[in-house]
Amino acid sequence: MTVDAHHHVWDLSVRDQDWIGADSPLRRDFTVADLAPEARAAGVDRTVLVQTVTVAEETPEFLALAAAHDLVAAVVGWTDLTRPDVAAELARLRALPGGRYLRGIRHQVQGEPDPEWLLRPDVRRGLAAVAEAGLVYDLVVLPHQLPACAGAAASLPGLTFVLDHLGKPPVAVRTPQPWALGLRALAALPNTVCKLSGLVTEADPASWTVDDLRPYADTVLDAFGPGRLMFGSDWPVCTLAASYGEVTAAARELTSGLSAAERAEVFDGTATRVYGL
């Protein structure tokens, strides 16, 4: 069994995705119906649908999608962590149709100008509410924000932090430091896990090879271990550099040196445990 622990969908007739460039090939609809045949062909039978925009209405829509499609096994949604009633809002979301699929929360921390946004008292209160609700917190950050991730994780040992896309290492320019130092500091904390995702779009999208990705994947495997690493496609963003099948094949090649049991962790066990699939 294979879990894709990270993908997105959007319908531009419902709302714009203002992060997509006007001429980008991503500027069209991507639906679960589009994903399903590609996922099945790659051997994926369960997925985690992850938020794309900081809009409150998106999470209920994603929960309804999960309830309607057997491929989607969990949702990582969004809510404003700084709102004073965040605990009540999380409870409201879980009471909605499909609310049982809500397993995590994410915010576009990578877009916050304050590199220590995660350490703000109001944000930390929100993160504590996420932990109290039994949810996990996905981190979408840039390398310079990794120290704040470690600080937040250290201060909230009861909350599991999931690092998306390896913390976006600079694959294309081949300068692993200081990313690797920040990543290892985060991985040293037991309440952290990482997604093997997003590498192809951090590399040269036109000419990347598996060997370009390998040093970063090896660093993450060494730091977190297979039991705290999970595969994610980052579809459809990955299509800027590779097809769904190519991303899945690359991840399998990057983990080919692992034992069968270790690979089962990366492609199933870790995501199943962390997201309660």
C-alpha positions as CSV (number, residue, x, y, z in Angstrom):
1,M,0.0,0.0,0.0
2,T,1.2,3.5,-0.8
3,V,0.2,6.8,0.7
4,D,0.7,10.1,-1.1
5,A,1.0,12.4,2.0
6,H,0.9,15.7,0.1
7,H,-1.2,16.9,-2.8
8,H,-3.5,19.8,-3.7
9,V,-6.6,20.5,-5.7
10,W,-8.3,23.7,-6.8
11,D,-11.1,25.0,-8.9
12,L,-10.5,28.5,-10.3
13,S,-14.2,29.0,-10.8
14,V,-14.7,28.8,-7.0
15,R,-11.7,31.0,-6.1
16,D,-8.5,32.3,-7.6
17,Q,-5.1,30.9,-6.5
18,D,-3.3,34.2,-6.4
19,W,0.1,32.6,-6.0
20,I,-0.1,31.1,-9.5
21,G,1.4,33.3,-12.2
22,A,-0.8,34.5,-15.1
23,D,1.0,32.4,-17.7
24,S,1.7,29.4,-15.5
25,P,0.6,25.9,-16.7
26,L,-0.9,25.6,-13.2
27,R,-3.5,28.2,-14.0
28,R,-6.3,25.7,-14.6
29,D,-8.5,23.5,-12.5
30,F,-7.0,20.4,-10.9
31,T,-9.4,18.0,-9.3
32,V,-9.5,14.7,-7.4
33,A,-10.9,13.2,-10.6
34,D,-7.8,14.3,-12.5
35,L,-5.5,12.9,-9.8
36,A,-7.2,9.6,-9.2
37,P,-6.1,7.7,-12.4
38,E,-2.5,9.0,-12.1
39,A,-2.3,8.0,-8.5
40,R,-3.8,4.6,-9.1
41,A,-1.4,4.0,-12.0
42,A,1.5,4.8,-9.6
43,G,0.3,2.4,-7.0
44,V,-1.1,5.0,-4.7
45,D,-4.3,4.1,-2.9
46,R,-4.6,6.8,-0.2
47,T,-3.8,10.5,-0.2
48,V,-3.6,13.5,2.1
49,L,-5.1,16.7,0.7
50,V,-3.3,19.8,1.8
51,Q,-4.5,23.4,1.9
52,T,-3.4,25.9,-0.8
53,V,-4.7,29.3,0.3
54,T,-5.4,31.1,3.6
55,V,-9.1,31.3,3.0
56,A,-11.5,29.9,5.7
57,E,-13.9,28.5,3.2
58,E,-11.4,26.1,1.6
59,T,-11.1,23.7,4.6
60,P,-14.8,22.8,4.7
61,E,-14.8,22.3,0.9
62,F,-11.8,19.9,1.3
63,L,-13.5,18.0,4.1
64,A,-16.5,17.5,1.8
65,L,-14.2,16.3,-1.0
66,A,-12.6,13.7,1.3
67,A,-16.1,12.4,2.3
68,A,-17.0,12.1,-1.4
69,H,-13.8,10.4,-2.7
70,D,-12.3,7.2,-1.2
71,L,-8.8,8.2,-2.5
72,V,-8.6,11.1,0.0
73,A,-8.0,9.7,3.4
74,A,-7.1,12.9,5.3
75,V,-7.1,16.7,5.1
76,V,-4.6,19.3,6.3
77,G,-6.6,22.5,6.4
78,W,-6.2,26.1,7.4
79,T,-7.4,28.3,10.1
80,D,-6.2,31.6,11.6
81,L,-4.0,30.4,14.5
82,T,-4.0,33.9,16.0
83,R,-7.8,34.2,16.5
84,P,-8.7,34.1,20.2
85,D,-11.3,31.3,19.6
86,V,-9.1,29.0,17.6
87,A,-10.0,26.0,19.8
88,A,-13.7,26.5,19.1
89,E,-13.1,27.0,15.4
90,L,-11.2,23.7,15.2
91,A,-14.1,22.0,17.0
92,R,-16.5,23.5,14.5
93,L,-14.5,22.3,11.6
94,R,-14.4,18.8,13.0
95,A,-18.2,18.8,13.4
96,L,-18.8,19.6,9.7
97,P,-19.7,17.0,7.1
98,G,-16.4,15.2,6.5
99,G,-14.9,16.7,9.6
100,R,-13.5,13.4,10.7
101,Y,-11.0,13.7,7.9
102,L,-9.4,16.8,9.4
103,R,-6.0,15.6,10.7
104,G,-3.8,18.7,10.5
105,I,-3.5,22.5,10.1
106,R,-1.1,24.4,7.9
107,H,-0.3,28.1,7.2
108,Q,1.9,29.6,4.5
109,V,4.7,30.5,7.0
110,Q,7.1,30.8,4.0
111,G,5.3,34.0,3.1
112,E,5.6,35.6,6.5
113,P,8.2,38.4,6.6
114,D,9.0,37.7,10.3
115,P,11.4,34.7,10.3
116,E,10.3,33.9,13.9
117,W,6.5,34.1,13.2
118,L,6.1,30.6,14.7
119,L,7.5,31.8,18.0
120,R,5.0,34.7,18.4
121,P,2.9,34.3,21.6
122,D,-0.4,34.4,19.7
123,V,0.8,31.9,17.1
124,R,2.1,29.6,19.9
125,R,-1.3,29.7,21.6
126,G,-2.9,28.6,18.3
127,L,-0.4,25.8,17.9
128,A,-1.2,24.6,21.5
129,A,-4.9,24.5,20.5
130,V,-4.0,22.4,17.5
131,A,-2.2,20.0,19.8
132,E,-5.1,19.9,22.2
133,A,-7.4,19.0,19.3
134,G,-5.3,16.0,18.5
135,L,-4.2,17.4,15.2
136,V,-0.7,17.8,13.7
137,Y,0.9,20.9,12.2
138,D,2.4,21.0,8.7
139,L,5.3,23.4,8.2
140,V,5.7,25.0,4.8
141,V,8.9,27.1,5.4
142,L,12.1,28.3,3.8
143,P,15.5,27.3,5.1
144,H,16.1,30.5,7.0
145,Q,12.9,29.7,9.0
146,L,14.0,26.3,10.2
147,P,15.5,27.6,13.5
148,A,12.1,29.0,14.4
149,C,10.5,25.6,13.5
150,A,12.9,23.9,15.9
151,G,12.1,26.5,18.6
152,A,8.4,25.9,18.2
153,A,8.7,22.2,18.3
154,A,10.9,22.3,21.4
155,S,8.3,24.5,23.2
156,L,5.4,22.2,22.3
157,P,6.5,18.6,22.7
158,G,2.9,17.4,22.6
159,L,2.4,18.6,19.0
160,T,3.7,16.7,16.0
161,F,5.3,19.0,13.4
162,V,5.4,17.8,9.8
163,L,8.1,19.5,7.6
164,D,6.8,19.8,4.1
165,H,9.1,19.6,1.1
166,L,12.3,19.0,3.3
167,G,12.1,22.7,4.2
168,K,12.7,23.7,0.5
169,P,16.5,23.1,0.2
170,P,18.3,25.0,-2.6
171,V,18.7,22.0,-4.9
172,A,19.1,24.1,-8.1
173,V,22.1,26.0,-6.8
174,R,23.6,23.0,-4.9
175,T,24.4,24.8,-1.7
176,P,23.2,22.5,1.1
177,Q,24.2,24.8,4.0
178,P,22.8,26.3,6.1
179,W,19.7,24.3,5.2
180,A,21.2,21.0,6.4
181,L,22.2,22.4,9.8
182,G,18.7,23.8,10.3
183,L,17.1,20.5,9.2
184,R,19.2,18.4,11.5
185,A,18.4,20.6,14.5
186,L,14.7,20.2,13.8
187,A,15.1,16.4,13.2
188,A,16.8,16.1,16.6
189,L,13.4,16.8,18.2
190,P,11.3,13.6,18.6
191,N,8.0,15.3,17.8
192,T,9.0,16.1,14.2
193,V,8.6,14.2,10.9
194,C,9.4,15.2,7.3
195,K,7.9,14.7,3.9
196,L,10.0,13.5,1.0
197,S,8.2,15.9,-1.4
198,G,8.7,19.0,-3.5
199,L,12.3,18.3,-4.5
200,V,11.8,18.4,-8.3
201,T,10.5,21.9,-8.3
202,E,13.4,23.1,-6.1
203,A,15.8,21.6,-8.7
204,D,16.2,22.8,-12.3
205,P,12.7,21.9,-13.6
206,A,14.0,21.3,-17.1
207,S,17.0,19.2,-16.5
208,W,16.9,17.6,-13.0
209,T,18.0,14.1,-12.4
210,V,17.6,11.8,-9.5
211,D,21.3,12.3,-8.7
212,D,20.6,16.0,-8.2
213,L,18.1,15.2,-5.6
214,R,20.0,12.4,-3.9
215,P,22.2,14.5,-1.5
216,Y,19.1,16.2,0.0
217,A,17.1,13.0,0.3
218,D,20.1,11.2,1.9
219,T,20.4,14.1,4.4
220,V,16.8,13.8,5.4
221,L,16.9,10.0,5.6
222,D,20.0,10.2,7.9
223,A,18.4,12.9,10.0
224,F,14.9,11.6,10.4
225,G,15.2,8.0,9.5
226,P,12.5,6.1,7.5
227,G,10.2,5.9,10.5
228,R,9.8,9.7,10.5
229,L,9.8,10.2,6.7
230,M,6.8,10.1,4.3
231,F,6.4,10.3,0.6
232,G,4.4,13.2,-0.9
233,S,3.9,14.0,-4.6
234,D,3.1,17.7,-4.3
235,W,0.8,17.3,-7.3
236,P,-0.1,19.3,-9.2
237,V,2.8,21.7,-8.4
238,C,5.2,18.9,-9.3
239,T,3.9,19.0,-12.9
240,L,6.0,22.1,-13.4
241,A,9.0,19.7,-13.5
242,A,7.7,16.1,-13.7
243,S,4.7,14.0,-14.1
244,Y,3.0,12.2,-11.1
245,G,4.6,8.9,-12.2
246,E,8.0,10.4,-12.6
247,V,7.9,12.0,-9.1
248,T,6.8,8.6,-7.6
249,A,9.5,6.8,-9.5
250,A,12.2,9.2,-8.3
251,A,11.1,8.8,-4.7
252,R,11.3,5.0,-5.1
253,E,14.8,5.3,-6.6
254,L,16.0,7.6,-3.9
255,T,14.9,5.1,-1.3
256,S,16.1,2.0,-3.1
257,G,18.9,1.4,-0.7
258,L,16.5,0.9,2.2
259,S,15.2,-2.5,3.4
260,A,11.6,-3.5,2.4
261,A,10.4,-2.7,5.9
262,E,12.1,0.8,5.8
263,R,10.5,1.6,2.4
264,A,7.1,0.5,3.8
265,E,7.6,3.2,6.5
266,V,8.3,5.9,3.9
267,F,5.5,5.0,1.6
268,D,2.9,4.0,4.1
269,G,3.6,3.5,7.8
270,T,4.8,7.0,8.7
271,A,1.8,8.8,7.1
272,T,-0.6,6.3,8.4
273,R,0.6,6.9,12.0
274,V,1.0,10.6,11.8
275,Y,-2.3,11.4,10.1
276,G,-4.2,8.6,11.7
277,L,-5.3,7.1,8.4
